[in-house]
């Protein structure tokens, strides 16, 4: 249990604080926020959102810009924090386009990826002046062209499903059959087909080889691979690229044994990539972009639930709460994880030096899948106490089956400069 224990304590020390044993976010006592807004509850720290953005932009300065992948947390107030810090947006639906625009992101700073774009979404983003649509299959070439206004070609990029050499990260998205993008083996043929369509303007390439990457070396290798593919595209069109989207994929520690991504190693390894771009006239003018979501938003969020009961069953302790997989599917291990491991779960109030013992943290749903942790190191708890799931700023509420068993949808708060603002009310 020490590993999970150590990770949670390290994350609290790095991102939050305890005062008189109570967990605080952005200087505010989580107990008071829970009393004021009810539980379950998501709380995000704006200062941590900005800190993650600054740290990454500093690490990749002179090589790439950093945009925000809206799917990680599409709350417009969260998007606005990143927009005000300088980010554009990567979206995967018309609704995310609307959210990004509502947050003030200029349309020309928005990229649209996704393997199953609807005609309505394509029409909406084209009418809205989107910066670039990333083509992922042959049908989209014709469908995006059909949406182009007369005399105004739509800016598009080709998304490439890379070969096995570009694999990496916890969820591999390249090197195998995939619904995402065109296989790199057909890159030249796809480029020719897009170039033959006068209603499309081919501006660049999109590569996304994997996600939840914690190795700087793996990310650098993937980016180098992406530059090679971009050079192939430029050689085929015979003109410089305008954009090279190297995807996101930067991970954060969730589980015992996870080490944080080393931004210093990432920064120090960029020299050859910068030189590669500068030496190629087809690449040098391009805007290279990274579009992480989890890395930017994940550490800033906590999910707070209130204990309803504690019971022992055949030698195991169960902490039953009002929160669960319907709000945080990823923490339950039911968002595609093959091996289910525990997110860092902590008691909101805990006196220093309190003994901890393993406990299963479960929710109120009538399914054994509703388990936020299987063996979290927790102190003695009772009905009315609070627990918090850390690393919950990304792929939590909006990646979860909130309608399952018709429980209320939790509120979301943003803490900024010592004040908490309700950014989505409790519903149901």
N, C-alpha and C positions, 0 to 999 in steps of 0.2 A: 504493500500500500504506500510505501514511502515515495515512489515515483509520482503517483497522482497527487499526493499530498504536497510534494515539493513544487510541482508545476503550478498548482493553485496558489500556493503561498508566493511563488515567484511572480505570478501574474498580478496578484494584489499589490505586491511591493512595487512593481514596475508601472502599473496603470491606475491604481486606486489607493486606498488607504483604509486603516482602521483607527477609530478614535473611541476610547473606552470600550473596545471590543466590537464596535459596530462598523460594518462596512459602509464606506462612503464613496460616492461617485461624483466627481467634479466638486468635491467638498461638501456635498449634501448627504445627510443620513438616509440610507435606503429605507429604514424603518418608517421615517416620517413620510417619505414619498409613497410608500405602500399604504399607509393610513389615509393619505390624502386622495389617492387615485384608485385604491383597490388593487387586488391581485386576482390573477396573474398580471404581470406588468413588465414591459420592456423599457429600459432606461439606457440612453446613449449619451456619451460625453463628447461634446463638440470639440473640446481641446484635444482629445485623443484622435479624433478624425483628422484634425488639422496636423497633428504631430506625425501621423503615419504618412500623410501626403507630403509633408515637407521632407521627411527622412528619405522617402523614395525618390522624389524629384532631385534632391541633392545628390543621391547616389548615382543617378543616371544622367546628371547634367552634362550637356554637350553631346549626348548620344540620342536620347529619346525624350519626348514629352509624355506626360502621364495624364490619361483620362480615367473616368470612373465608370465601371461596369454597373449599370443601374440595377441589373437583376439581383445583385447581392443584397441590396436594400433600397427599394424604389420609393421610399417616403420622400416627397418633394423637399421637405426641410433638410433631410440628410443630403440629398443631391445638391441643394443650394449651398451647404457648407463647403462642398468640394468645388462647386462652380466659383464661389467667391475666393477660393484658394488658387484658382487658375485652371481647373480641370474642364475638359469637354466631357462628353458622355458617349458610352457605347450602349445601345439598346437592342432589345430582341422582340419588340412588339409595338404596335401603334399606341397602346396605352402607356408604355414606357416613354415613347416619344413625347406624348402629351405631358407626362410627369416631368421630364427633363426640361421641356419648354416652360412649364409652370414654375420651375425652379430657376428660370432665367438663363438656361444654357442656350447660346445662339444656335440656330438650326444648322448652320454650316460647321459647327463643332460637334455634330452628332453623327455617329456611325451606326448602321443598322445591319446586324448579323442574325442568323437563325435559319434553320433548314426548311421551315414550313411557313414562310411569310404569306399572309392572306392578300388577296387582291385589294381588299379594303384598306389594309394597313399600308401596302405599297402606295396606293393612291394618296392616302393621307400624308405620308411622309414626303412624297414627291411634291404634293401641293404645298407642304410646309417648308420646302426649301432645304431638305436634309443635305448634309455635307457629302455623304457617300453611302451607297447600298452595297453590301457584300454578297455577291452572287454565289450560290451554293449548289445549284443543279441546273440542268439544261432548261427546264421549264421556266426557271426564274429569268433567264436571259430574255425570253420572249415576253414574259409577263411584266417585267420592269420596263422593257422597251415600249410596250403598249401603254404604259402609264405616263410616258414622257410627253410634256407639252410640245406643241409644234415649234420647231426651231430651237428647242432648249434640251439638248441631250442630258440625260441623267448621269451623274458621276457614279461610277461603280468600281468595285475592286473584285478580284477573284479570290475566293477563299480556297486554300489548298489543304487537302488532307495529306500530310506528309508521309514519307516512307518510314520504315522501322527505325532508321538511324536518328530520327528526331524524337523518339519516345522519351517520356520522363514524367515524373509527378505521380501523385497518388491515384489520379484518375486519368489514364492515358487516352488521348483523343486523336492520336495519329498512329500510323504504322499498321492499321488493320482496316477491315471493311467498316465504313462509317457513313451515317447520314449527313455528316458535316463536311461541306466543301467538295471540291473536285479532287480526285486522286492525282498526286503529282505526276504520275506517268502520262496523264493526258493534258498537262499544263499547256503545251504549245497549241494543241488542237482547240482547247477552250479559248485561249487568247485569240486565235484566228477567228473563232466564231463570234466573240464579243466585238472584235475590231470590225467585223463585217456588218455590224448593226449600227446604222448611222444615228439612231436615237440614244445610243449609249456612248459615254466617254470613259474609257478605261483609264483609271488614274493610279491603281496600285494593287497591292497584294495583302492578303490577310492569312496569317499562320497562327494556329492555336494547337500546340502539340500535347498539352496536358495541364492539369490543375493541381492545386495544393502542393506545389513544388517547394521544398525546403532546402534544396541544394543549389548554391550559387553556380557551381560548375555545370550542373545540368541545364539551368536556365541560360547561361552564356552559350552553351553548345547549341541549344535550340534556337537562340537568336542568330547565331552564326549561320545555322542551316537556313533560317528564314531569309537572311541576306543573300545567300546563294540562290534561293528560289526567286527572289526579287530581281536579281541580276539576270536570271533566265527570262523572266517576264519582260524586262526592259530590252534585252537583246532581241526578243521576238517582235516587240512593237517598234523598236528602233528610236525610241524617245525616252527621256528621263522619267522616272517615276515621280509622282507627286506625294504618295503616301505609302508607308510600309507599316502595317499593323502587326506587331509581333505578339498580340494577345495579352492575356493576363497570366494566370497560373501561379502567381506568387502565393505561397502558403503561410499559415500561422500555426503555432503549436496548439494542438488540442488534447493530446494524449501523453501518458507517461512515456518518457524517453524522447519525445519530440524536442528538437532544438530549433530555436528561431532562425529564420533565414538571415544569413550573414551579409548585411548590406555593404559592409566594408570590403568583403571578398568580391561582391558583385561590382562595386565601384572599381576596384583594383584590376578586375579582369576585362574591363571594357576597352582598354587601349587598342588591342588588335582589331576589334570591331569598328572603332572610330576610324582607324587607319584604312580599313577595308572600304568603308563608305566614302571617305575622302578621296580615295584613289580611283573610284569608279564614277565617271561623269554621268552614268545612268542612275546612280544611287545618291550621289552627293546632294542634289536639290530636294530630295524627298523629306517629308515630315515623317519621322519615325515615331510611332506611338506605342506605348504600353497601355493596356486597359484593364487593370486589376479591379476587383471588387472586394473579395474576402480580405485581402491584405490591408486595404484601406479602412474598411468598416468593421471587420470582425472584432478586433480587440476592444473597441469602444463601447460595446454593448453588454448588458447583463439582463438576464431573464429572472424575474423574482416571482416565487410562488410561496403560498402560505401552507403550512402543515395543517392537515385536517385530522390526522390520526397517526399514531405509531403503534405497530403491533409486532409481536414475535410469532414466527411460524416455523416450527421444526428446526429451531436453532438459528434462523435468519431474522434480521431486523428489517422491517419495511417502514419507510417514511412515506406516508400517503399525503399528497399535496393537491391543491386545486389547479395545478398546471401540468402539462404533459405533452405528448406527441402531437396533439392537435394544434399546438402553438409552436413546437420546436421539434420537428420531425428529425432533424439532423442529430440532435443530442440523444434522441432515443435509439439511434443506430439504424433507423428505417429509411434513410435517404440514400440507398444504394450501397451502404457498407456491407461488405462480405463478412468481415470479422467485426463484431460489435464491441467497441471499447468506450470507456466513460469519458465524456467531457469533464472539465474541472467543475465540480459542484461543491459549494461551500455553505456553511451556516452564515447568515447575515449578521448575527450577533454571537460572538464567541469570546469568552475571557481568555487572555493570554495563558498559555500552558495547559489549556483544557485537554483532557484525554480524548482521543478520537478512536472510533472503531468502524469497521465496514458496515454500510447500510445500503439497501436498495431504495432508490428514490423513485416512486411511482406516481402516476397521475390518477385522475378520477374516472377514466374511461373503462368500459367493460371489455377489455382486451388485454391479454398478457404482453402485447407489444408496447403498451403504454408505460415505458420505463425510462426515466431520464438518466438513471445511473444504476449500475448493477452492484457496485461495491465501492461507493464513495466514502472516503474517510471523514466521518462526521462526529461531532460531539453528541451527547444525549440531547434529544429534541422532544418537544411535546406539542400538542395541538395549539395553534396560534403562533408558533415560531415561524421564521422565514428562512428559505434557502435561496441561493442564487446560482444560476448557471453562467459561468464566465464564457468569453469568446462568442458572444451571442449577437453581435451587431450585424452579421451577414448570414444569409440563407437560413433564417429562423422563421419569423412569422409568415412571410409571404411564400415560403417554400413548404408550408405545412397545410394539412387538411383541416382548416379552421371550422368547416361545417360539420365535421364528424361528431356525431352524437349531440349536436346542437348546443354546445356550451358557448358562453359569451366569448367574443374576441377581445383580447386584452388591449388596454391603452398603451400608447407609446409616448415617452417623454424625451425631450432633449434638454440636457443640462448644459448651460453655457454661462460663463462668467458668474457662477454662483447662483444662478436662477434656473428653475425648471419650467419648461414650457410644454404644454400638452400639444403633441403634433399629430396624434390620431386618438380620438376618444374611444373609450370602451363601448362595445356594441353588443346587443343581445341580452 
